[in-house]
Amino acid sequence: MGDMPDVYEQKLPKPEKLNAMTDESLHAAFAGESQAAEKYLVFSAAAEDEGLPHIARLFRAISFAETRHARNHLRVMGGINKTADNLLVAFQGESFEIDEMYPAYQEIARSQKNQQAFRSMTYSLKAERDHKRMYAEAREAALRGKDIADQPVSVCLICGHTVIGDLPDNCPVCAAAKEYYRTFE
């Protein structure tokens, strides 16, 4: 059992130089597996709400399997790097969502009078701004060889607003009470 991490690591797919079509296929597979994993977690919660705990467990387990698939694909694509580099990739992703993706999606929803879609995108856009700032601060620490402060990180269950440290009495994005935050300690 003591050598399990080495055996585990040896069995994982390794990064490799990819041809264009394979790279495109792995990116699509990564997106699909990631979406499936999240969707199955949502389905698991619905099954729990319906009083079907064993079906909920099945959804959670298969969600975990889909996450393993996504991680393997990301590993082969060379997408897992040093923390400072990973933070830069995360920062760039948040920047794209803030600067391009959500504003364009909001405009489509607005022009098509889909108010709830617009609301959902507005929640996301506002939370992404917090995430971008948090990633930038964390990257600065990582580049200095330091970790960020040991503080809880909390996420509003309604809109995704994220806060490090003390919770506000009400979410500044959706006005939910602080009881509606999930805290990661």
N, C-alpha and C positions, 0 to 999 in steps of 0.2 A: 504494500500500500504506500510505503514511503516514496517509491519512485513513480507514483501515479502522475504527478504533474509533468514529469519528463515524457512519459508515455503519451499522456494527453496531448501535450504540445507537439509531439512527433506525428500524431494522427491528424492534426488540423491541416487543412489546405494552406499552402504557402503563397506569398505574393509571387507573381511572375509577369513577364512582359507579355502583354496581350495584343493580339491582332485586333483590328478595328471592329469587326463584326462580333467577335467574342466579347470585347469590352462593352459594346453596346448591349449585347444580350445579358451580360452580368449586371449592368446598371439597371436594366428593365427588371431582371429577376430580383435584385436587391429591393427595388421599389415595391414590387408585387408582394414579396415575402414580408416586408415591413408593414405594408398596409394590411395584409392578412393577419399578422400577429396582433395588431391593434384592434382590428375588427372583431377578432375572436375574443379579446378581453372584454369588449363591449357586449358581445353576445353572452359571455359568461355572467356578467353582471345582470343581464336581462333574465337569464335562466335562474339565477339566485333569487331575483325579485319574484319569479313565478313559483318559487318553492321547489326547484329542481336542482338540488346541490350537486348531484353526481354528473349531470349534463354540464353544469357550470364547471366542475373539475375537469371534465373532458376538454371543454373549450380552453381552459387555462393551460392545460398540458400541451395541447396542440399549438396554442399561441407561443409557448416556450419553444417548441420545435421549429416553428416558422422563424422565430428570432434567431435560433442557431443557424438556420439556412442563410438568413440575411447577413449574419456576422461572418460566416464562411465566405460569402460572395465579397463582402467588403474587404476582408483580409486578402483574398486573391487579387483584388483590384489595387492593393497597396494603400488602402484607405485608412489604416490604423497606424498612427505615427506617434512621435513624442507628444506629450501633453500640450506644450506651447503651440506646436503645429496643428494639433487637433482643435485647440481653442481658436486659432486663426481661421480654420475651415468653418467652424461653428459661427464665428463672428461674420464671416463673409456670407454664409447662408442667411443669417438674420438680416444682414444689410440688403441682400437681394429681396427678401420678403418685404422689408420696410419700404425700400426705394422703388421697387418695380412690381412685384407680384400682387401684394394686397391692394395697392392703389388701383391697379388695372382691374382686379377682380371686383373691387368695390364699385367701380364705375359701371361695370357690366351689370351687377346686381341692382344698382340704382336705376340704370336706364331700363331695366326689365321689371322694375317695381317689385323686386324680391326683397322685402324688408327684413325678414329673418336671416336670410343669407348675408345681407349687408351688415346686420348686427353681429353675426358670428365672425365675419371678417374684421369688423372694427375691433372686437374683443381681441382677436389674434394679433392684429397690427399693433395695438397698444402694448400687449404683453411682449411682443418681439422686440420692442424698443428697450424694455427692461433687460431682456435676455442679452441683447447686443452689448449693453453697458456692462452687464455682469461678466460676460465672456471677455471683454476688453480688460477689465480689472483683474480677472483671474489670469489672463495671459501675461500681464505685466508681472504678476507675482511669480508665475511659472518661469518666465525668462530670467528672473533673479534667483531661481532655484528655491523659491519659497512656495508654501501653500497659502490659501486664503484663510481668514480667521475661522475658528471653530464656532460657527453660529448656525442655528437652524435655517433652513430654506423652506419657505411655505408657498403654496400655490392655491389660488382661489379656484374652487371646484366649479364655479359658474363661468368665469371668463378666462382663466389661466394667468391672471396677474401673478407675478412672482416677486417675493420679497425675501431679503436676507435679514435675519435678526428679528426684531420685535414686529408683531403684527399690528396693522392699523385697526382701529375700531370697526371701520367699514372699508371695503375695497374701493380704492380711488377710481376704478374703471367701471364697475357695475353696481357699487353701493351695497354689496352683500356684507352681512355681518361677519366678524372675524371667525365665528364658528364654522363658516363655510370654507375655511382654508385647510388644506392637508399639509402637515408639517413633516419634513424629512430631517431627522436629527442624526 
